[in-house]
Amino acid sequence: MPAAKVPEPLKGFVEAVNRGDLDAVLAYFGADGTVEDWGRRFTGPNAIKRWSDKEFIGAQGHLAITELKRARRTGPRGRRAWARTHSRR
């Protein structure tokens, strides 16, 4: 069975993350966009940027799609894997 094609919004988001392009990543969120990370919520571009500077783009990790599933109401959604590729001192 051929691999599922990754929808453009998701593919573009992953590519922006992996290049470390925070401006491109933030463009995928609306003004009231929200990141939920282990029970914490970050809403709006300023809050998402502060979170990302420490824990997402700033962590210099790599994002990879490992599985695609169709959501019942909103279309394709991706399961993501996040790995940090640096060591903290």
Residue frames relative to the residue before (quaternion, step in Angstrom):
aa qw qx qy qz dx dy dz
M 1.0000 0.0000 0.0000 0.0000 0.00 0.00 0.00
P 0.4348 -0.7054 0.4859 0.2778 3.64 -0.79 0.93
A 0.5703 -0.5906 0.4485 0.3533 3.54 -1.19 0.60
A 0.5278 -0.6231 0.4749 0.3279 3.57 -1.11 0.70
K 0.4531 -0.6662 0.5210 0.2817 3.54 -1.11 0.73
V 0.4009 -0.7097 0.5285 0.2374 3.56 -0.87 0.97
P 0.4461 -0.6970 0.4862 0.2807 3.63 -0.72 1.01
E 0.6434 -0.5865 0.3413 0.3544 3.56 -1.03 0.85
P 0.6659 0.4853 -0.3782 0.4221 3.69 0.62 -0.75
L 0.6762 0.4856 -0.2911 0.4714 3.56 0.96 -0.84
K 0.6447 0.5232 -0.3137 0.4607 3.58 0.95 -0.89
G 0.6757 0.4995 -0.2891 0.4586 3.59 0.90 -0.94
F 0.6292 0.5348 -0.3275 0.4592 3.56 1.04 -0.79
V 0.6664 0.4974 -0.2981 0.4687 3.59 0.87 -0.96
E 0.6538 0.5098 -0.3169 0.4606 3.59 0.93 -0.84
A 0.6424 0.5179 -0.3206 0.4652 3.61 0.99 -0.82
V 0.6356 0.5180 -0.3264 0.4703 3.59 0.98 -0.84
N 0.7208 0.4690 -0.2630 0.4373 3.56 0.78 -1.01
R 0.6542 0.4536 -0.3253 0.5104 3.62 1.21 -0.29
G 0.4533 -0.6990 0.4407 0.3344 3.57 1.28 -0.19
D 0.4194 0.7226 -0.4410 0.3280 3.59 1.21 0.53
L 0.2134 -0.8294 0.5055 0.1047 3.56 0.16 1.30
D 0.6295 0.5359 -0.3522 0.4387 3.62 0.94 -0.76
A 0.6611 0.4921 -0.3047 0.4775 3.59 0.97 -0.84
V 0.6273 0.5263 -0.3370 0.4647 3.60 1.01 -0.77
L 0.6805 0.4935 -0.2973 0.4527 3.60 0.84 -0.94
A 0.5958 0.5832 -0.3618 0.4172 3.61 1.12 -0.59
Y 0.6185 0.5483 -0.3445 0.4452 3.61 1.19 -0.37
F 0.6739 0.4521 -0.2842 0.5106 3.60 1.27 -0.23
G 0.4301 -0.6566 0.5464 0.2920 3.57 -1.09 0.65
A 0.7332 -0.4141 0.2985 0.4493 3.56 -1.32 0.08
D 0.7575 0.3057 -0.1836 0.5468 3.58 1.13 -0.60
G 0.2514 0.7913 -0.5146 0.2141 3.59 1.21 0.51
T 0.1679 -0.7996 0.5743 0.0522 3.55 -1.10 0.75
V 0.1828 -0.7175 0.6609 0.1221 3.53 -1.17 0.77
E 0.1257 -0.7524 0.6417 0.0797 3.55 -0.97 0.90
D 0.0360 0.8069 -0.5818 0.0955 3.56 -0.62 1.16
W 0.8285 -0.2124 0.0929 0.5097 3.55 -0.38 1.30
G 0.7829 -0.3585 0.1719 0.4785 3.56 0.77 1.06
R 0.6372 0.4767 -0.3365 0.5036 3.58 1.25 -0.04
R 0.2028 -0.7781 0.5852 0.1047 3.58 -1.10 0.76
F 0.0772 -0.7641 0.6403 0.0121 3.52 -1.04 0.93
T 0.0363 -0.8342 0.5484 -0.0461 3.57 -0.39 1.27
G 0.7802 0.2749 -0.2580 0.4992 3.53 -0.96 1.00
P 0.6614 -0.5636 0.3273 0.3712 3.56 -1.14 0.62
N 0.6510 0.5196 -0.3400 0.4367 3.62 0.94 -0.73
A 0.6730 0.4796 -0.2949 0.4797 3.58 0.94 -0.87
I 0.6449 0.5070 -0.3265 0.4696 3.59 0.98 -0.80
K 0.6360 0.5247 -0.3311 0.4588 3.61 0.97 -0.79
R 0.6571 0.5027 -0.3243 0.4587 3.62 0.87 -0.89
W 0.6417 0.5045 -0.3166 0.4831 3.59 0.98 -0.83
S 0.6899 0.5039 -0.2825 0.4363 3.57 0.82 -1.04
D 0.6112 0.5758 -0.3568 0.4094 3.60 0.97 -0.79
K 0.7494 0.3687 -0.2059 0.5100 3.58 1.08 -0.68
E 0.8555 0.2506 -0.0541 0.4500 3.56 0.82 -1.00
F 0.7426 0.3530 -0.2235 0.5235 3.61 1.18 -0.11
I 0.7914 0.1996 -0.1157 0.5662 3.62 0.03 -1.20
G 0.6783 0.5087 -0.2917 0.4428 3.59 0.91 -0.88
A 0.6265 0.5319 -0.3359 0.4602 3.60 1.20 -0.39
Q 0.3186 -0.7971 0.4626 0.2214 3.58 1.34 -0.08
G 0.3204 0.7531 -0.5091 0.2666 3.53 0.92 0.88
H 0.4053 -0.6718 0.5612 0.2637 3.52 -1.34 -0.22
L 0.2074 -0.7748 0.5902 0.0914 3.55 -0.88 1.00
A 0.0251 0.7935 -0.6064 0.0450 3.58 -0.88 0.96
I 0.3734 -0.6896 0.5704 0.2442 3.56 -1.06 0.77
T 0.1518 -0.8176 0.5530 0.0523 3.55 -0.70 1.09
E 0.7997 0.0312 0.0047 0.5996 3.59 1.22 -0.37
L 0.1629 -0.7639 0.6152 0.1072 3.57 -1.09 0.73
K 0.0063 0.7709 -0.6367 0.0161 3.53 -1.05 0.84
R 0.4046 -0.6902 0.5384 0.2647 3.57 -1.08 0.66
A 0.3443 -0.7240 0.5634 0.1997 3.54 -0.79 1.07
R 0.6241 -0.5846 0.3667 0.3665 3.58 -1.06 0.63
R 0.8343 0.2112 -0.0839 0.5023 3.59 0.83 -0.91
T 0.7832 0.3965 -0.1859 0.4414 3.59 0.98 -0.65
G 0.6126 -0.5590 0.3712 0.4178 3.62 1.16 0.11
P 0.7956 -0.3242 0.2040 0.4694 3.57 -1.26 -0.25
R 0.0475 -0.7544 0.6539 0.0322 3.52 -1.16 0.71
G 0.2801 -0.7780 0.5385 0.1625 3.54 -1.02 0.66
R 0.3322 -0.6600 0.6230 0.2568 3.51 -1.19 0.56
R 0.1918 -0.8190 0.5372 0.0627 3.53 -0.80 1.00
A 0.1823 -0.7333 0.6400 0.1398 3.49 -1.24 0.50
W 0.1185 -0.7923 0.5975 0.0339 3.57 -0.84 0.98
A 0.0308 0.7949 -0.6043 0.0448 3.55 -0.83 0.97
R 0.3356 -0.7061 0.5815 0.2249 3.54 -0.92 0.85
T 0.2073 -0.8020 0.5529 0.0902 3.51 -0.97 0.87
H 0.6722 0.4155 -0.3149 0.5257 3.55 1.13 0.52
S 0.3758 -0.6974 0.5468 0.2710 3.54 -1.25 0.20
R 0.3898 -0.6985 0.5490 0.2426 3.55 -1.10 0.71
R 0.2372 -0.7592 0.5890 0.1429 3.51 -1.15 0.65
